[in-house]
Amino acid sequence: MTETVLHSATKTAIIGFNQPFCVIGERINPTGRKKLAAEMMAGDFSTVTADALAQVAAGALVLDVNAGVTAVDPNLTEPPLLAKTIELVQSLVDVPLSIDSSVPAALAAGLAVAKGRPLVNSVTGEEDRLETILPLVKKYNVPVVAISNDETGISYDPDVRFAVAKKIVERAADHGIKAADIVIDPLVMPIGALNSAGAQVFRLVRRLREELKVNTTCGASNISFGIPNRRVMNAHFLSMAAAIGMTSAIMNPLHKEDMDAIRAANTLNGFDPDCMAWLRANRDPAAAGEGAGGRRRGRRGAGDAGAVARSE
């Protein structure tokens, strides 16, 4: 089964059909975060530090790192800033990274300092992007996120988006890049603007998995853009996406509802042996402490579990 393998200096993360859902933390990104952008431009990385540590503590398996703080000559400003940010994050946490930029020179700068085998985010189906990014991916032997749009923009037709994804996979193969190292983003549109947005993504994920044999990811919060009660919508979207075969998402692990949805999906899909991750996250601390003391736990045998379940 398809596995996309990422490494830091000391830890491995696998995005795969038979793996727990891979949470890629999205917080180290100044897009839409004016305070963070201003800090990074001023050389203040206190929020970056806090976000890196908090996301890993919350359960992120990979951290996305973006330094696109300004549109003013990003070819000059972004490469050194992204490289500096990556070096800092690597010194703080041991999870693999996703190097996130639309500037090829910044991706190259990030790859030059990244340890292990990071994920590159991203390439699209546009000819100039394919011919610029794919050789870089091949040079460093790293996996890449492939976004299903091209020169024509983002299509509302899921069959067109699938065709773009297929084109990228085929062009990657021409460069000697295997399908397992392509993680397709089928593009999640806001459900408030397009009523079929969720159904389109679910259909695409199935096709990408069954026909192209590739892993998938998305910007999960796009689904709820512009509507109220976003946390609930995002959580349900994530659990449904995982159920039909999506294998990762770029998301905010600091939102409890989202992480609860991922843990539930992992458990129900059979990726949480003995429900241990679910139990660690949800067991009442007082009850856990009492059990550790050996009183109630010591008197309850395995045969009592069914009686407890029936009584509840």
ZADO-1210 file (C-alpha; in nm, 4 decimals, padded with zeros to 6 digits):
<atoms>
<atom x="00.0000" y="00.0000" z="00.0000" code="MET" pos="1"/>
<atom x="00.1141" y="00.3543" z="-00.0746" code="THR" pos="2"/>
<atom x="00.3373" y="00.5185" z="00.1858" code="GLU" pos="3"/>
<atom x="00.4867" y="00.8670" z="00.1720" code="THR" pos="4"/>
<atom x="00.7796" y="00.8652" z="00.4127" code="VAL" pos="5"/>
<atom x="00.9031" y="01.1817" z="00.5845" code="LEU" pos="6"/>
<atom x="01.2001" y="01.2150" z="00.8183" code="HIS" pos="7"/>
<atom x="01.3397" y="01.4713" z="01.0570" code="SER" pos="8"/>
<atom x="01.6885" y="01.4214" z="01.1967" code="ALA" pos="9"/>
<atom x="01.5514" y="01.1707" z="01.4486" code="THR" pos="10"/>
<atom x="01.1873" y="01.0879" z="01.3737" code="LYS" pos="11"/>
<atom x="00.9834" y="00.9373" z="01.0902" code="THR" pos="12"/>
<atom x="00.6273" y="01.0226" z="00.9897" code="ALA" pos="13"/>
<atom x="00.4399" y="00.8138" z="00.7331" code="ILE" pos="14"/>
<atom x="00.1423" y="00.9285" z="00.5298" code="ILE" pos="15"/>
<atom x="-00.0175" y="00.6096" z="00.4107" code="GLY" pos="16"/>
<atom x="-00.3256" y="00.4065" z="00.3271" code="PHE" pos="17"/>
<atom x="-00.2684" y="00.1786" z="00.6270" code="ASN" pos="18"/>
<atom x="-00.1435" y="00.4475" z="00.8654" code="GLN" pos="19"/>
<atom x="-00.3130" y="00.6734" z="01.1194" code="PRO" pos="20"/>
<atom x="-00.4266" y="01.0046" z="00.9748" code="PHE" pos="21"/>
<atom x="-00.1297" y="01.2405" z="00.9500" code="CYS" pos="22"/>
<atom x="-00.1871" y="01.5790" z="01.1148" code="VAL" pos="23"/>
<atom x="00.0233" y="01.8517" z="00.9521" code="ILE" pos="24"/>
<atom x="00.0253" y="02.1572" z="01.1779" code="GLY" pos="25"/>
<atom x="-00.0599" y="02.4776" z="00.9895" code="GLU" pos="26"/>
<atom x="00.0154" y="02.7478" z="01.2463" code="ARG" pos="27"/>
<atom x="00.3632" y="02.8606" z="01.1355" code="ILE" pos="28"/>
<atom x="00.2261" y="03.0666" z="00.8500" code="ASN" pos="29"/>
<atom x="00.1990" y="03.4471" z="00.8531" code="PRO" pos="30"/>
<atom x="-00.0695" y="03.4523" z="00.5825" code="THR" pos="31"/>
<atom x="-00.3640" y="03.6325" z="00.7368" code="GLY" pos="32"/>
<atom x="-00.1766" y="03.6733" z="01.0676" code="ARG" pos="33"/>
<atom x="-00.0571" y="04.0344" z="01.0694" code="LYS" pos="34"/>
<atom x="00.1023" y="04.0105" z="01.4140" code="LYS" pos="35"/>
<atom x="00.3048" y="03.7036" z="01.3213" code="LEU" pos="36"/>
<atom x="00.4101" y="03.8577" z="00.9897" code="ALA" pos="37"/>
<atom x="00.5293" y="04.1740" z="01.1645" code="ALA" pos="38"/>
<atom x="00.7202" y="03.9720" z="01.4227" code="GLU" pos="39"/>
<atom x="00.8956" y="03.7582" z="01.1633" code="MET" pos="40"/>
<atom x="00.9932" y="04.0612" z="00.9555" code="MET" pos="41"/>
<atom x="01.1393" y="04.2182" z="01.2687" code="ALA" pos="42"/>
<atom x="01.3354" y="03.9045" z="01.3547" code="GLY" pos="43"/>
<atom x="01.1088" y="03.8143" z="01.6471" code="ASP" pos="44"/>
<atom x="01.0376" y="03.4397" z="01.6449" code="PHE" pos="45"/>
<atom x="00.8649" y="03.4125" z="01.9816" code="SER" pos="46"/>
<atom x="00.5268" y="03.3225" z="01.8293" code="THR" pos="47"/>
<atom x="00.6914" y="03.0772" z="01.5888" code="VAL" pos="48"/>
<atom x="00.8577" y="02.9115" z="01.8870" code="THR" pos="49"/>
<atom x="00.5347" y="02.8940" z="02.0864" code="ALA" pos="50"/>
<atom x="00.3365" y="02.7598" z="01.7900" code="ASP" pos="51"/>
<atom x="00.5950" y="02.4933" z="01.7069" code="ALA" pos="52"/>
<atom x="00.6021" y="02.3572" z="02.0600" code="LEU" pos="53"/>
<atom x="00.2254" y="02.3783" z="02.1129" code="ALA" pos="54"/>
<atom x="00.1368" y="02.2016" z="01.7888" code="GLN" pos="55"/>
<atom x="00.3643" y="01.9059" z="01.8547" code="VAL" pos="56"/>
<atom x="00.2343" y="01.8817" z="02.2111" code="ALA" pos="57"/>
<atom x="-00.1207" y="01.8769" z="02.0712" code="ALA" pos="58"/>
<atom x="-00.0448" y="01.5862" z="01.8378" code="GLY" pos="59"/>
<atom x="00.0901" y="01.7246" z="01.5099" code="ALA" pos="60"/>
<atom x="00.3072" y="01.4655" z="01.3345" code="LEU" pos="61"/>
<atom x="00.4477" y="01.7138" z="01.0794" code="VAL" pos="62"/>
<atom x="00.4814" y="02.0937" z="01.0929" code="LEU" pos="63"/>
<atom x="00.4198" y="02.3138" z="00.7909" code="ASP" pos="64"/>
<atom x="00.6609" y="02.6111" z="00.7829" code="VAL" pos="65"/>
<atom x="00.5808" y="02.9190" z="00.5754" code="ASN" pos="66"/>
<atom x="00.7626" y="03.2542" z="00.5764" code="ALA" pos="67"/>
<atom x="00.5710" y="03.4453" z="00.3105" code="GLY" pos="68"/>
<atom x="00.5493" y="03.7659" z="00.5105" code="VAL" pos="69"/>
<atom x="00.5478" y="04.0132" z="00.2229" code="THR" pos="70"/>
<atom x="00.4652" y="04.0409" z="-00.1436" code="ALA" pos="71"/>
<atom x="00.7422" y="04.2969" z="-00.1916" code="VAL" pos="72"/>
<atom x="01.0204" y="04.1211" z="-00.3827" code="ASP" pos="73"/>
<atom x="00.9687" y="03.7815" z="-00.2150" code="PRO" pos="74"/>
<atom x="01.2519" y="03.6349" z="-00.4242" code="ASN" pos="75"/>
<atom x="01.4920" y="03.8372" z="-00.2114" code="LEU" pos="76"/>
<atom x="01.3221" y="03.8421" z="00.1274" code="THR" pos="77"/>
<atom x="01.1573" y="03.5033" z="00.1560" code="GLU" pos="78"/>
<atom x="01.4428" y="03.2549" z="00.0925" code="PRO" pos="79"/>
<atom x="01.6668" y="03.3622" z="00.3842" code="PRO" pos="80"/>
<atom x="01.3697" y="03.4090" z="00.6176" code="LEU" pos="81"/>
<atom x="01.2290" y="03.0642" z="00.5384" code="LEU" pos="82"/>
<atom x="01.5696" y="02.9025" z="00.5862" code="ALA" pos="83"/>
<atom x="01.6128" y="03.0783" z="00.9216" code="LYS" pos="84"/>
<atom x="01.2645" y="02.9743" z="01.0347" code="THR" pos="85"/>
<atom x="01.3245" y="02.6117" z="00.9382" code="ILE" pos="86"/>
<atom x="01.6542" y="02.6017" z="01.1274" code="GLU" pos="87"/>
<atom x="01.4821" y="02.7425" z="01.4353" code="LEU" pos="88"/>
<atom x="01.1887" y="02.5010" z="01.4225" code="VAL" pos="89"/>
<atom x="01.4240" y="02.2049" z="01.3750" code="GLN" pos="90"/>
<atom x="01.6084" y="02.3083" z="01.6900" code="SER" pos="91"/>
<atom x="01.2836" y="02.3097" z="01.8889" code="LEU" pos="92"/>
<atom x="01.0963" y="01.9968" z="01.7797" code="VAL" pos="93"/>
<atom x="01.1853" y="01.6584" z="01.6355" code="ASP" pos="94"/>
<atom x="00.8983" y="01.6052" z="01.3892" code="VAL" pos="95"/>
<atom x="00.9455" y="01.6229" z="01.0109" code="PRO" pos="96"/>
<atom x="00.8664" y="01.9497" z="00.8351" code="LEU" pos="97"/>
<atom x="00.6641" y="02.0626" z="00.5354" code="SER" pos="98"/>
<atom x="00.8454" y="02.3435" z="00.3520" code="ILE" pos="99"/>
<atom x="00.5712" y="02.5759" z="00.2322" code="ASP" pos="100"/>
<atom x="00.6266" y="02.8441" z="-00.0304" code="SER" pos="101"/>
<atom x="00.5132" y="02.9585" z="-00.3731" code="SER" pos="102"/>
<atom x="00.8625" y="03.0979" z="-00.4364" code="VAL" pos="103"/>
<atom x="01.0970" y="02.8394" z="-00.5921" code="PRO" pos="104"/>
<atom x="01.4061" y="03.0128" z="-00.4539" code="ALA" pos="105"/>
<atom x="01.2583" y="02.9895" z="-00.1039" code="ALA" pos="106"/>
<atom x="01.1863" y="02.6184" z="-00.1442" code="LEU" pos="107"/>
<atom x="01.5467" y="02.5667" z="-00.2556" code="ALA" pos="108"/>
<atom x="01.6772" y="02.7633" z="00.0425" code="ALA" pos="109"/>
<atom x="01.4583" y="02.5650" z="00.2786" code="GLY" pos="110"/>
<atom x="01.5627" y="02.2305" z="00.1336" code="LEU" pos="111"/>
<atom x="01.9286" y="02.3285" z="00.1655" code="ALA" pos="112"/>
<atom x="01.9011" y="02.3589" z="00.5451" code="VAL" pos="113"/>
<atom x="01.6299" y="02.1013" z="00.6182" code="ALA" pos="114"/>
<atom x="01.7358" y="01.7864" z="00.7989" code="LYS" pos="115"/>
<atom x="01.6031" y="01.4465" z="00.7017" code="GLY" pos="116"/>
<atom x="01.3356" y="01.4190" z="00.4335" code="ARG" pos="117"/>
<atom x="01.0831" y="01.7039" z="00.4457" code="PRO" pos="118"/>
<atom x="00.7670" y="01.7490" z="00.2426" code="LEU" pos="119"/>
<atom x="00.7662" y="02.0238" z="-00.0226" code="VAL" pos="120"/>
<atom x="00.4483" y="02.2306" z="-00.0356" code="ASN" pos="121"/>
<atom x="00.3805" y="02.2637" z="-00.3269" code="SER" pos="122"/>
<atom x="00.3632" y="02.2149" z="-00.7035" code="VAL" pos="123"/>
<atom x="00.0670" y="02.2805" z="-00.9330" code="THR" pos="124"/>
<atom x="-00.0186" y="02.1676" z="-01.2845" code="GLY" pos="125"/>
<atom x="00.1082" y="02.4884" z="-01.4451" code="GLU" pos="126"/>
<atom x="00.3881" y="02.4171" z="-01.6917" code="GLU" pos="127"/>
<atom x="00.6375" y="02.6615" z="-01.5461" code="ASP" pos="128"/>
<atom x="00.5776" y="02.5276" z="-01.1952" code="ARG" pos="129"/>
<atom x="00.6189" y="02.1668" z="-01.3066" code="LEU" pos="130"/>
<atom x="00.9457" y="02.2410" z="-01.4839" code="GLU" pos="131"/>
<atom x="01.0791" y="02.4411" z="-01.1887" code="THR" pos="132"/>
<atom x="00.9646" y="02.2441" z="-00.8856" code="ILE" pos="133"/>
<atom x="00.9843" y="01.8813" z="-01.0020" code="LEU" pos="134"/>
<atom x="01.3611" y="01.8939" z="-01.0740" code="PRO" pos="135"/>
<atom x="01.4099" y="02.0384" z="-00.7235" code="LEU" pos="136"/>
<atom x="01.2014" y="01.7571" z="-00.5734" code="VAL" pos="137"/>
<atom x="01.4057" y="01.5004" z="-00.7645" code="LYS" pos="138"/>
<atom x="01.7381" y="01.6609" z="-00.6682" code="LYS" pos="139"/>
<atom x="01.6639" y="01.6383" z="-00.2965" code="TYR" pos="140"/>
<atom x="01.4651" y="01.3117" z="-00.3193" code="ASN" pos="141"/>
<atom x="01.1721" y="01.4504" z="-00.1224" code="VAL" pos="142"/>
<atom x="00.7943" y="01.4115" z="-00.1517" code="PRO" pos="143"/>
<atom x="00.5768" y="01.6974" z="-00.2714" code="VAL" pos="144"/>
<atom x="00.2210" y="01.8226" z="-00.2272" code="VAL" pos="145"/>
<atom x="00.0551" y="01.8563" z="-00.5699" code="ALA" pos="146"/>
<atom x="-00.2364" y="02.0969" z="-00.5941" code="ILE" pos="147"/>
<atom x="-00.5038" y="02.0193" z="-00.8524" code="SER" pos="148"/>
<atom x="-00.5083" y="02.3455" z="-01.0456" code="ASN" pos="149"/>
<atom x="-00.3252" y="02.4667" z="-01.3541" code="ASP" pos="150"/>
<atom x="-00.3115" y="02.7629" z="-01.5946" code="GLU" pos="151"/>
<atom x="-00.6904" y="02.7584" z="-01.6232" code="THR" pos="152"/>
<atom x="-00.7332" y="02.8145" z="-01.2491" code="GLY" pos="153"/>
<atom x="-00.9348" y="02.6068" z="-01.0035" code="ILE" pos="154"/>
<atom x="-01.2094" y="02.4116" z="-01.1755" code="SER" pos="155"/>
<atom x="-01.5478" y="02.3527" z="-01.0177" code="TYR" pos="156"/>
<atom x="-01.5585" y="02.0244" z="-01.2076" code="ASP" pos="157"/>
<atom x="-01.4034" y="01.7433" z="-00.9986" code="PRO" pos="158"/>
<atom x="-01.3208" y="01.5484" z="-01.3149" code="ASP" pos="159"/>
<atom x="-01.1046" y="01.8361" z="-01.4347" code="VAL" pos="160"/>
<atom x="-00.9268" y="01.8516" z="-01.0990" code="ARG" pos="161"/>
<atom x="-00.8641" y="01.4764" z="-01.1212" code="PHE" pos="162"/>
<atom x="-00.7188" y="01.5213" z="-01.4708" code="ALA" pos="163"/>
<atom x="-00.4787" y="01.7860" z="-01.3400" code="VAL" pos="164"/>
<atom x="-00.3709" y="01.5548" z="-01.0573" code="ALA" pos="165"/>
<atom x="-00.3125" y="01.2733" z="-01.3057" code="LYS" pos="166"/>
<atom x="-00.1064" y="01.5056" z="-01.5246" code="LYS" pos="167"/>
<atom x="00.1154" y="01.5993" z="-01.2296" code="ILE" pos="168"/>
<atom x="00.1684" y="01.2361" z="-01.1311" code="VAL" pos="169"/>
<atom x="00.2606" y="01.1489" z="-01.4894" code="GLU" pos="170"/>
<atom x="00.4976" y="01.4431" z="-01.5259" code="ARG" pos="171"/>
<atom x="00.6593" y="01.3554" z="-01.1937" code="ALA" pos="172"/>
<atom x="00.7182" y="01.0035" z="-01.3244" code="ALA" pos="173"/>
<atom x="00.8975" y="01.1567" z="-01.6255" code="ASP" pos="174"/>
<atom x="01.1376" y="01.3130" z="-01.3736" code="HIS" pos="175"/>
<atom x="01.1873" y="00.9822" z="-01.1936" code="GLY" pos="176"/>
<atom x="00.9611" y="01.0706" z="-00.9014" code="ILE" pos="177"/>
<atom x="00.7408" y="00.7833" z="-00.7880" code="LYS" pos="178"/>
<atom x="00.3691" y="00.8197" z="-00.7198" code="ALA" pos="179"/>
<atom x="00.4202" y="00.7429" z="-00.3495" code="ALA" pos="180"/>
<atom x="00.6083" y="01.0728" z="-00.3226" code="ASP" pos="181"/>
<atom x="00.3179" y="01.2748" z="-00.4624" code="ILE" pos="182"/>
<atom x="00.0556" y="01.3849" z="-00.2074" code="VAL" pos="183"/>
<atom x="-00.2407" y="01.5276" z="-00.3951" code="ILE" pos="184"/>
<atom x="-00.4435" y="01.8199" z="-00.2636" code="ASP" pos="185"/>
<atom x="-00.7779" y="01.7882" z="-00.4492" code="PRO" pos="186"/>
<atom x="-00.8689" y="02.1410" z="-00.3359" code="LEU" pos="187"/>
<atom x="-01.1388" y="02.1931" z="-00.0756" code="VAL" pos="188"/>
<atom x="-01.3818" y="02.4707" z="-00.1605" code="MET" pos="189"/>
<atom x="-01.6043" y="02.6508" z="00.0932" code="PRO" pos="190"/>
<atom x="-01.9259" y="02.4618" z="00.1510" code="ILE" pos="191"/>
<atom x="-02.1037" y="02.7949" z="00.1990" code="GLY" pos="192"/>
<atom x="-02.0216" y="02.8946" z="-00.1583" code="ALA" pos="193"/>
<atom x="-02.0512" y="02.5531" z="-00.3249" code="LEU" pos="194"/>
<atom x="-02.3054" y="02.3143" z="-00.1794" code="ASN" pos="195"/>
<atom x="-02.1371" y="02.0124" z="-00.3396" code="SER" pos="196"/>
<atom x="-01.7876" y="02.1004" z="-00.2096" code="ALA" pos="197"/>
<atom x="-01.7736" y="01.8184" z="00.0445" code="GLY" pos="198"/>
<atom x="-01.9161" y="01.5569" z="-00.1896" code="ALA" pos="199"/>
<atom x="-01.6705" y="01.6635" z="-00.4621" code="GLN" pos="200"/>
<atom x="-01.3710" y="01.6168" z="-00.2341" code="VAL" pos="201"/>
<atom x="-01.4909" y="01.2774" z="-00.1117" code="PHE" pos="202"/>
<atom x="-01.5416" y="01.1602" z="-00.4700" code="ARG" pos="203"/>
<atom x="-01.1967" y="01.2887" z="-00.5691" code="LEU" pos="204"/>
<atom x="-01.0206" y="01.1262" z="-00.2753" code="VAL" pos="205"/>
<atom x="-01.1686" y="00.7888" z="-00.3653" code="ARG" pos="206"/>
<atom x="-01.0582" y="00.8224" z="-00.7284" code="ARG" pos="207"/>
<atom x="-00.7106" y="00.9450" z="-00.6358" code="LEU" pos="208"/>
<atom x="-00.6658" y="00.6534" z="-00.4003" code="ARG" pos="209"/>
<atom x="-00.8105" y="00.3831" z="-00.6252" code="GLU" pos="210"/>
<atom x="-00.6925" y="00.4992" z="-00.9686" code="GLU" pos="211"/>
<atom x="-00.3671" y="00.6889" z="-00.9076" code="LEU" pos="212"/>
<atom x="-00.2686" y="00.5115" z="-00.5824" code="LYS" pos="213"/>
<atom x="-00.1586" y="00.8395" z="-00.4216" code="VAL" pos="214"/>
<atom x="-00.1933" y="00.9869" z="-00.0761" code="ASN" pos="215"/>
<atom x="-00.4014" y="01.2975" z="-00.0223" code="THR" pos="216"/>
<atom x="-00.4085" y="01.6114" z="00.1883" code="THR" pos="217"/>
<atom x="-00.5992" y="01.9392" z="00.2044" code="CYS" pos="218"/>
<atom x="-00.6337" y="02.2698" z="00.3818" code="GLY" pos="219"/>
<atom x="-00.9090" y="02.1411" z="00.6080" code="ALA" pos="220"/>
<atom x="-01.0458" y="02.4731" z="00.7322" code="SER" pos="221"/>
<atom x="-01.1325" y="02.5861" z="00.3772" code="ASN" pos="222"/>
<atom x="-01.4498" y="02.3799" z="00.3972" code="ILE" pos="223"/>
<atom x="-01.6046" y="02.6068" z="00.6618" code="SER" pos="224"/>
<atom x="-01.4874" y="02.9455" z="00.5362" code="PHE" pos="225"/>
<atom x="-01.7613" y="03.2059" z="00.5648" code="GLY" pos="226"/>
<atom x="-02.0083" y="03.0062" z="00.7732" code="ILE" pos="227"/>
<atom x="-02.0754" y="03.0004" z="01.1496" code="PRO" pos="228"/>
<atom x="-01.9772" y="02.7245" z="01.3918" code="ASN" pos="229"/>
<atom x="-01.6680" y="02.6442" z="01.1871" code="ARG" pos="230"/>
<atom x="-01.5122" y="02.4109" z="01.4448" code="ARG" pos="231"/>
<atom x="-01.8020" y="02.1662" z="01.4249" code="VAL" pos="232"/>
<atom x="-01.8072" y="02.1719" z="01.0439" code="MET" pos="233"/>
<atom x="-01.4296" y="02.1194" z="01.0224" code="ASN" pos="234"/>
<atom x="-01.4377" y="01.8306" z="01.2674" code="ALA" pos="235"/>
<atom x="-01.7125" y="01.6464" z="01.0820" code="HIS" pos="236"/>
<atom x="-01.5421" y="01.7091" z="00.7498" code="PHE" pos="237"/>
<atom x="-01.2132" y="01.5673" z="00.8792" code="LEU" pos="238"/>
<atom x="-01.3687" y="01.2501" z="01.0179" code="SER" pos="239"/>
<atom x="-01.5682" y="01.1922" z="00.6986" code="MET" pos="240"/>
<atom x="-01.2640" y="01.2598" z="00.4798" code="ALA" pos="241"/>
<atom x="-01.0576" y="01.0124" z="00.6816" code="ALA" pos="242"/>
<atom x="-01.3356" y="00.7552" z="00.6546" code="ALA" pos="243"/>
<atom x="-01.3325" y="00.7636" z="00.2742" code="ILE" pos="244"/>
<atom x="-00.9538" y="00.7487" z="00.2492" code="GLY" pos="245"/>
<atom x="-00.7922" y="01.0902" z="00.2885" code="MET" pos="246"/>
<atom x="-00.4594" y="01.0290" z="00.4596" code="THR" pos="247"/>
<atom x="-00.3495" y="01.3715" z="00.5897" code="SER" pos="248"/>
<atom x="-00.4566" y="01.7321" z="00.6323" code="ALA" pos="249"/>
<atom x="-00.2921" y="02.0668" z="00.6894" code="ILE" pos="250"/>
<atom x="-00.4890" y="02.1792" z="00.9922" code="MET" pos="251"/>
<atom x="-00.4786" y="02.3437" z="01.3330" code="ASN" pos="252"/>
<atom x="-00.4012" y="02.0817" z="01.5992" code="PRO" pos="253"/>
<atom x="-00.4747" y="02.3365" z="01.8726" code="LEU" pos="254"/>
<atom x="-00.8462" y="02.3063" z="01.7978" code="HIS" pos="255"/>
<atom x="-00.9713" y="02.0302" z="02.0245" code="LYS" pos="256"/>
<atom x="-01.2742" y="01.9493" z="01.8097" code="GLU" pos="257"/>
<atom x="-01.0536" y="01.8812" z="01.5089" code="ASP" pos="258"/>
<atom x="-00.8149" y="01.6576" z="01.7011" code="MET" pos="259"/>
<atom x="-01.1045" y="01.4708" z="01.8640" code="ASP" pos="260"/>
<atom x="-01.2380" y="01.4019" z="01.5140" code="ALA" pos="261"/>
<atom x="-00.9006" y="01.2682" z="01.3996" code="ILE" pos="262"/>
<atom x="-00.8614" y="01.0467" z="01.7057" code="ARG" pos="263"/>
<atom x="-01.2128" y="00.9105" z="01.6574" code="ALA" pos="264"/>
<atom x="-01.1459" y="00.8427" z="01.2880" code="ALA" pos="265"/>
<atom x="-00.8187" y="00.6646" z="01.3691" code="ASN" pos="266"/>
<atom x="-00.9933" y="00.4502" z="01.6281" code="THR" pos="267"/>
<atom x="-01.2911" y="00.3626" z="01.4082" code="LEU" pos="268"/>
<atom x="-01.0659" y="00.2903" z="01.1084" code="ASN" pos="269"/>
<atom x="-00.8627" y="00.0453" z="01.3151" code="GLY" pos="270"/>
<atom x="-00.5475" y="00.2565" z="01.3483" code="PHE" pos="271"/>
<atom x="-00.5577" y="00.2947" z="01.7273" code="ASP" pos="272"/>
<atom x="-00.4728" y="-00.0457" z="01.8807" code="PRO" pos="273"/>
<atom x="-00.6722" y="-00.1108" z="02.1994" code="ASP" pos="274"/>
<atom x="-00.8069" y="00.2464" z="02.1712" code="CYS" pos="275"/>
<atom x="-00.4990" y="00.3622" z="02.3600" code="MET" pos="276"/>
<atom x="-00.4682" y="00.7059" z="02.1957" code="ALA" pos="277"/>
<atom x="-00.8392" y="00.7657" z="02.2505" code="TRP" pos="278"/>
<atom x="-00.8144" y="00.6592" z="02.6125" code="LEU" pos="279"/>
<atom x="-00.5113" y="00.8782" z="02.6796" code="ARG" pos="280"/>
<atom x="-00.6922" y="01.1787" z="02.5375" code="ALA" pos="281"/>
<atom x="-01.0283" y="01.1180" z="02.7033" code="ASN" pos="282"/>
<atom x="-00.9834" y="00.9256" z="03.0271" code="ARG" pos="283"/>
<atom x="-01.0910" y="01.1229" z="03.3316" code="ASP" pos="284"/>
<atom x="-00.7699" y="01.2237" z="03.5157" code="PRO" pos="285"/>
<atom x="-00.9212" y="01.1443" z="03.8552" code="ALA" pos="286"/>
<atom x="-01.0338" y="00.8003" z="03.7415" code="ALA" pos="287"/>
<atom x="-00.6970" y="00.7348" z="03.5815" code="ALA" pos="288"/>
<atom x="-00.5237" y="00.8283" z="03.9040" code="GLY" pos="289"/>
<atom x="-00.7481" y="00.6021" z="04.1065" code="GLU" pos="290"/>
<atom x="-00.6763" y="00.3152" z="03.8701" code="GLY" pos="291"/>
<atom x="-00.3043" y="00.3772" z="03.8972" code="ALA" pos="292"/>
<atom x="-00.3378" y="00.3476" z="04.2724" code="GLY" pos="293"/>
<atom x="-00.4551" y="-00.0076" z="04.2262" code="GLY" pos="294"/>
<atom x="-00.7945" y="00.0071" z="04.3969" code="ARG" pos="295"/>
<atom x="-01.0842" y="-00.0103" z="04.1516" code="ARG" pos="296"/>
<atom x="-00.8718" y="-00.1320" z="03.8639" code="ARG" pos="297"/>
<atom x="-00.7281" y="-00.4104" z="04.0740" code="GLY" pos="298"/>
<atom x="-01.0724" y="-00.5493" z="04.1603" code="ARG" pos="299"/>
<atom x="-01.2222" y="-00.5318" z="03.8100" code="ARG" pos="300"/>
<atom x="-01.1543" y="-00.8227" z="03.5822" code="GLY" pos="301"/>
<atom x="-01.1849" y="-00.8371" z="03.2078" code="ALA" pos="302"/>
<atom x="-01.5277" y="-00.9970" z="03.2417" code="GLY" pos="303"/>
<atom x="-01.6618" y="-00.6828" z="03.4071" code="ASP" pos="304"/>
<atom x="-01.6045" y="-00.4706" z="03.0955" code="ALA" pos="305"/>
<atom x="-01.9182" y="-00.5969" z="02.9236" code="GLY" pos="306"/>
<atom x="-02.1283" y="-00.5331" z="03.2328" code="ALA" pos="307"/>
<atom x="-01.9936" y="-00.1792" z="03.2540" code="VAL" pos="308"/>
<atom x="-02.0679" y="-00.1201" z="02.8856" code="ALA" pos="309"/>
<atom x="-02.4225" y="-00.2561" z="02.9219" code="ARG" pos="310"/>
<atom x="-02.4917" y="-00.0481" z="03.2313" code="SER" pos="311"/>
<atom x="-02.3832" y="00.2676" z="03.0496" code="GLU" pos="312"/>
</atoms>
